[in-house]
Amino acid sequence: MVQDFHVVCEGGVEFFVPSVEGDVDSSMDVFYNPVMESNRDISIAFIEAVSGVGDRYLDCHGATGVRGLRMADRVGELDVMVNDWSRDAAGLIERNRDYNSLDVEVCSVDANVLMSKRRFDIIDIDPFGSPVPFLDSAVRSLTPGGVLCMTATDTAPLSGAHKKPGIRRYSAIPLNTPYHKELGARILVGKTALISAQYDIAINSIFTYYKDHYFRSYLSTDKGAKKANKTMEKIGFLHHCFNCGSREMVLGLDSPGELSEKCSCGHPMSFCGPLYLGELMDSKVLSQVLENLNKDVYGTKKNSMKLVETCISEAGFPPTYYDIHNLCKMESIRAPKTQEVLVGLRERGFIATKTHFNLLGIKTDADVSNIKEVLNELA
């Protein structure tokens, strides 16, 4: 175990972290990643917003314990358990717990074993890489109506850059399109929905987003075969044309044959899925998250609030976004300002907004031909 430590303050909680040089990696038994502070800030504000779902909270991959300790300090009604398979990590978590005089249970076992033995109302999965190895145990461990929070840092397999690992890990064909970040998020939620449905558990995405190098998803759960069937109706497939940028979607695991093999431009369509095509954002809950972020002192307050605000604006829009620069490259024209494109689409009666997935992206109910018309007029 690393012997040198220094004290860090995050969210009003002081804690010891290992003193290491360079970036964190999976070979470290104990590490603290300051880049993920926004992830933790938002998670505190989110759990405050949904705290009525129950009080038994599990942080599966504690590391230094910062997330769970901050949760116990800020959301006082929670019964917090922080786990880490590493005994060195568990020892540091206990040290940080005692340093802050917090009532937190610390455990050091395999997370799947722990979730197979205990029931929780809120489970947070934040491994180094994919959350898939823990999803089966997590959905079975959650009480009815519980909330699953998870982080996935294996963005390349989810987004189609590493196709074979994506297929193997997520039982879906990813696709490296100009809007691959949203496809990756929807494949992650879709995989969770498929695992949950095996146990007649329905999931609903309250907040799923992409930031920096990771996907983050907050899912509510409900018990019942009919409810699980409703979730399955939101699983579907997508075809994308790399020639013109057109895409089409179809709902239902039994309906991929309904997709066109060729685009209207004559180019073959590329396949993606299965993936979740339901709503990713619950604007009502996110409005409360935004309020919670605003009323407290968070280290990433400004950036985190901006992210949540953009996600609220995306609620209710059709799946997938359009990359303005990608479409302009197809048309061999200069790229106009994003706001100009949004105004142009709205003037034609379409709904349009920015997306957090891509600073150069827009969400709209216009099809690709309508967007290109606006781009050419603005060029």
Helices and strands as residue ranges (DSSP letters): E 5-10, E 13-18, G 34-36, H 37-49, G 51-53, E 56-59, H 66-74, E 79-83, H 87-99, E 105-107, H 111-117, E 120-125, H 132-141, E 142-152, H 155-159, H 163-170, H 180-197, E 201-211, E 214-223, H 225-232, E 235-240, E 247-251, G 256-258, E 270-276, H 283-295, H 301-314, E 322-323, H 324-331, H 338-347, E 352-355, E 358-364, H 368-378
